Amino acid sequence: MSAQLLAPRYWPTWLGLGFLRLFEPLPYAFLVRLGSALGAVLRFLPLRFVRIARRNLELCFPQSTAEERARILAQHFRTLGIAVFETSIAWWSDDERIRQLTSVEGEEHLQRALASGHGAILLSAHFTTLEIGARAACARWPVSIMYRPSRNAVLERFLQRKRGRRAKRAIPRDDVRTLVAALGANEPVWYAPDQSYRKKGAQMVPFFGIPAATNTATSRLARMTGAVVLPYFVERLPGSRGYRVAIHPPLADFPSGDPVADAARFNTLIEAQVRRVPEQYLWIHRRFKGLTPDYPKYYG
């Protein structure tokens, strides 16, 4: 380990990881209650994330009353608190505990996709169950995961080691060559391209009726590799009952030849999942950032 990673600016990261590690052995139901209490406190702090989440709910649910949106906001921060402690499970617990906490529906779709010999893209999205959802896949199948590298050197080193041990391959977001190689080797790849994306290939695609900067690479990957695209969503169940993992049937006629239309189809699926469990979507992300200066400044 480089001595640079022990620099004072990284001490809070080391302390945070150590603190989080202490909670992993505790019973799941206790961690859910503890996380819910933490989230309830965070909701009332003067955090930028609270303002972003409130604004996103206003944009996506304009037909709802202020009271209804406030209720979703409060529930959302409770799920964020739970996500903090369930991340400790995702990072440190063994595969058996992960399998006990998660049930899978639609595994037959994945098996049929792999039988085609061209790999499978488990197309997911950024809900508060993101970490546990990716871990649930790795605990059952030899899955590669594509992730966004952290700018924090200590956290990035930690995540590389953890994800590298659990996943068949941990692929940085911009390493398309390795992603294509994984699909070419008939591997399932967990991939969540739904956040605001403003690099090459970005297009404005409707999300809850609002044009949003969107990554349209899924179509190109499917065309290049012949991989089957399977929507993959994870839902945290009430009453500390764990998680439901749903692998949906493959997207028909995908890719269609129109990457924007393909991305819009996936956004529609995400919207349907959000309406099922609105509190579990990651509302603290600034999803509605534009590609041009004339785009509305939704976040002030």
C-alpha positions in Angstrom: 0.0 0.0 0.0 1.3 3.4 -1.0 2.2 5.7 1.9 0.2 8.4 0.1 -3.0 6.6 1.1 -2.1 7.2 4.7 -2.1 11.0 4.2 -4.2 13.0 6.7 -6.8 13.9 4.1 -7.7 10.2 3.9 -8.0 9.6 7.6 -11.8 10.2 7.6 -12.2 7.6 4.9 -10.2 5.0 6.9 -12.2 5.8 10.0 -15.5 5.6 8.1 -14.6 2.2 6.6 -13.5 0.9 10.0 -16.7 2.2 11.7 -18.9 0.6 9.0 -17.1 -2.7 9.3 -18.1 -2.9 13.0 -21.8 -3.2 12.0 -21.6 -6.1 9.5 -21.9 -9.0 12.0 -25.1 -7.5 13.6 -28.5 -9.0 12.9 -30.1 -7.6 9.7 -33.3 -6.5 11.4 -31.3 -4.4 13.9 -29.4 -2.8 11.1 -32.6 -1.9 9.3 -34.0 -0.2 12.4 -30.7 1.6 13.0 -30.4 2.7 9.4 -34.0 3.9 9.4 -33.3 6.0 12.5 -30.2 7.5 10.9 -32.1 8.4 7.8 -34.8 10.1 9.8 -32.1 12.3 11.4 -30.4 13.1 8.1 -33.7 14.3 6.6 -33.7 17.3 8.9 -30.1 18.4 8.5 -29.2 21.3 6.1 -27.7 19.0 3.5 -27.5 19.7 -0.2 -28.8 16.2 -0.8 -32.1 17.0 0.9 -32.7 19.9 -1.5 -31.8 17.8 -4.5 -34.1 15.0 -3.5 -37.0 17.4 -2.8 -36.5 19.1 -6.2 -36.4 15.7 -8.1 -39.7 14.7 -6.5 -41.2 18.0 -7.5 -40.1 17.4 -11.1 -41.1 13.7 -11.3 -44.4 13.9 -9.4 -45.9 17.3 -10.2 -49.4 15.7 -9.9 -48.8 14.7 -6.3 -49.6 17.0 -3.4 -46.9 18.6 -1.3 -47.8 16.4 1.6 -47.5 13.2 -0.6 -44.0 14.3 -1.8 -43.0 15.1 1.7 -44.0 11.6 2.8 -41.9 10.1 0.0 -39.0 12.3 0.9 -39.1 11.2 4.6 -39.3 7.6 3.6 -36.5 8.0 1.1 -34.1 9.2 3.7 -35.0 6.3 5.9 -34.0 4.0 3.0 -30.8 5.9 2.5 -29.9 5.3 6.2 -30.7 1.6 5.7 -28.5 1.5 2.6 -25.5 2.7 4.7 -25.7 -0.4 6.9 -26.7 -2.8 4.2 -23.6 -1.7 2.3 -21.6 -3.1 5.2 -23.3 -6.4 4.5 -22.7 -6.1 0.7 -19.0 -5.4 1.3 -18.1 -7.8 4.1 -20.7 -10.6 4.5 -20.1 -14.0 2.9 -22.1 -15.3 -0.1 -24.3 -17.5 2.1 -25.7 -14.6 4.1 -26.4 -12.7 0.9 -28.3 -15.6 -0.6 -30.4 -15.9 2.6 -31.3 -12.3 2.4 -32.2 -12.2 -1.3 -34.8 -14.1 -3.3 -34.5 -14.3 -7.1 -37.4 -14.2 -9.6 -36.8 -14.9 -13.3 -33.4 -16.7 -13.1 -34.6 -18.8 -16.0 -34.3 -15.7 -18.2 -30.7 -15.4 -17.4 -30.0 -19.1 -18.0 -31.7 -19.0 -21.4 -29.8 -15.8 -22.3 -26.4 -17.5 -21.5 -27.4 -20.5 -23.5 -27.3 -18.3 -26.6 -23.5 -18.0 -26.0 -23.2 -14.2 -26.4 -23.4 -13.0 -22.8 -26.1 -11.2 -21.0 -26.4 -7.6 -19.8 -28.2 -7.3 -16.4 -29.5 -3.8 -17.0 -30.0 -2.1 -13.6 -30.6 1.3 -12.2 -29.6 3.5 -9.3 -31.9 2.6 -6.4 -30.8 2.7 -2.8 -30.4 -1.1 -3.1 -27.7 -0.7 -5.7 -24.8 -2.3 -3.7 -26.8 -5.2 -2.3 -28.3 -5.8 -5.7 -25.0 -6.1 -7.4 -23.7 -8.3 -4.6 -26.8 -10.6 -4.9 -25.9 -11.3 -8.5 -22.2 -12.0 -7.6 -23.2 -14.4 -4.8 -25.1 -16.6 -7.3 -23.5 -16.4 -10.6 -20.0 -15.6 -12.1 -21.0 -12.0 -12.8 -18.8 -9.1 -13.9 -19.8 -5.7 -12.7 -19.3 -2.3 -14.3 -18.8 0.5 -11.8 -17.9 4.2 -11.6 -14.4 4.6 -10.1 -14.2 6.8 -7.0 -12.1 10.0 -6.9 -11.1 9.1 -3.4 -7.9 7.0 -3.8 -8.5 5.0 -0.5 -12.1 4.3 -1.3 -11.2 3.3 -4.9 -8.5 0.9 -3.7 -10.9 -0.6 -1.2 -13.7 -1.0 -3.8 -11.4 -2.6 -6.3 -10.3 -5.2 -3.8 -13.8 -6.0 -2.5 -15.5 -6.0 -5.9 -12.6 -7.8 -7.5 -12.9 -10.7 -5.0 -16.7 -11.0 -5.3 -17.2 -10.4 -9.0 -15.6 -12.3 -11.8 -14.4 -8.9 -13.2 -14.7 -5.4 -11.7 -14.8 -3.2 -14.8 -14.3 0.6 -14.6 -17.0 2.5 -16.3 -14.9 3.7 -19.3 -13.2 0.3 -19.9 -15.4 -0.7 -22.8 -12.8 -3.1 -24.2 -12.9 -5.3 -21.0 -16.7 -5.1 -21.0 -16.9 -6.3 -24.6 -14.4 -9.1 -23.7 -16.5 -10.2 -20.8 -19.7 -10.4 -22.9 -17.7 -12.2 -25.7 -16.7 -14.8 -23.1 -20.5 -15.4 -22.5 -20.4 -13.8 -19.0 -23.3 -12.0 -17.4 -22.5 -8.3 -16.8 -24.2 -6.1 -14.2 -24.6 -2.6 -15.7 -26.4 0.5 -14.4 -26.1 3.3 -17.0 -29.1 5.4 -15.8 -27.5 8.4 -14.1 -26.9 11.8 -15.7 -24.3 11.3 -18.5 -22.8 14.1 -20.5 -19.8 12.5 -22.2 -19.5 11.4 -25.8 -22.7 9.6 -27.0 -25.0 11.3 -24.5 -28.5 12.1 -25.7 -31.4 13.9 -24.2 -34.0 11.2 -23.5 -37.3 11.7 -21.6 -37.4 10.5 -18.0 -40.7 11.2 -16.2 -41.5 13.4 -19.2 -38.4 15.6 -18.8 -35.5 15.4 -21.3 -32.4 14.1 -19.3 -28.8 13.6 -20.4 -28.7 9.8 -20.9 -26.1 7.2 -21.8 -27.2 5.3 -24.9 -24.3 2.9 -25.0 -26.5 -0.2 -24.1 -27.7 -0.4 -27.7 -24.2 -0.3 -29.1 -23.0 -2.9 -26.7 -25.8 -5.2 -27.5 -25.3 -4.7 -31.2 -21.5 -5.2 -31.0 -21.6 -8.4 -28.9 -25.0 -9.9 -29.6 -25.6 -10.0 -25.8 -29.1 -10.4 -24.5 -30.4 -7.5 -22.4 -32.3 -8.3 -19.3 -33.7 -5.6 -17.0 -32.6 -6.3 -13.4 -34.3 -4.6 -10.5 -34.0 -5.1 -6.7 -36.6 -4.2 -4.2 -36.1 -3.9 -0.4 -39.0 -5.8 1.3 -40.9 -4.4 4.3 -40.6 -5.9 7.7 -36.8 -6.7 7.5 -37.7 -9.6 5.1 -34.7 -9.0 2.8 -34.8 -8.3 -0.9 -36.6 -9.4 -4.0 -34.4 -9.6 -7.1 -36.3 -9.6 -10.3 -34.7 -10.6 -13.6 -37.2 -9.6 -16.4 -37.6 -11.3 -19.7 -35.1 -10.0 -22.4 -36.0 -6.8 -24.2 -37.6 -7.8 -27.5 -36.2 -6.3 -30.7 -33.3 -4.8 -28.8 -31.3 -3.0 -30.1 -33.8 -1.4 -32.5 -31.4 0.6 -34.5 -32.4 3.8 -32.7 -30.3 4.2 -29.5 -32.5 7.1 -28.2 -35.6 5.0 -28.6 -33.9 2.1 -26.8 -32.8 4.3 -24.0 -36.4 5.7 -23.7 -37.7 2.1 -23.4 -35.4 1.4 -20.5 -36.3 4.8 -18.8 -39.9 3.7 -19.0 -39.1 0.5 -17.2 -37.2 2.5 -14.5 -40.2 4.8 -14.1 -42.5 1.7 -13.6 -40.1 0.4 -10.9 -39.9 3.9 -9.3 -43.7 4.0 -9.0 -43.7 0.6 -7.3 -41.2 1.7 -4.6 -40.7 5.5 -5.0 -38.9 5.8 -1.7 -36.2 3.4 -2.9 -35.0 5.4 -6.0 -31.8 7.4 -5.5 -33.4 10.9 -5.5 -30.3 12.6 -4.2 -28.6 12.4 -7.7 -29.0 15.5 -9.9 -30.5 13.5 -12.8 -31.8 16.5 -14.7 -28.6 18.2 -15.8 -28.6 19.3 -19.5 -26.1 19.1 -22.3 -26.4 22.7 -23.5 -26.3 26.1 -21.7 -29.9 26.8 -22.6 -31.2 23.8 -20.6 -33.2 24.8 -17.5 -31.1 25.0 -14.2 -33.4 22.8 -12.2 -31.1 22.8 -9.2 -30.4 26.4 -9.0 
